[in-house]
Amino acid sequence: MSGPNRYDWGQRVRAITDLTNDGSYPDKADDELLVKTGDTGEIVNVGTHVETETVVYLVEFSTKLVVGCLEDEIEPA
């Protein structure tokens, strides 16, 4: 990973694309819409995918929905 993260823990962000289930939510259908473009949330954790060294932001979009997002899927709210 090179350089600082684009976003910080606790920061409010907005989804800039529809976010669908990639299999992370077994109780939801594959490709089911989880978050609509424009929905806002708060970053509750920042991590790194070990194999690809890609930054992943855990964003709480509602009290029961936390979604892993890449930098190109969110923007400051």
Buried (B, 14 or more C-beta within 10 A) or exposed (E): EEEEBBBEEEBEBBBEBEBBBEEEBEEEEEEEEBBEEEBEBBBEEBEEEEEEEEBBBBBBBEEEBBBBBEEEBBEEE
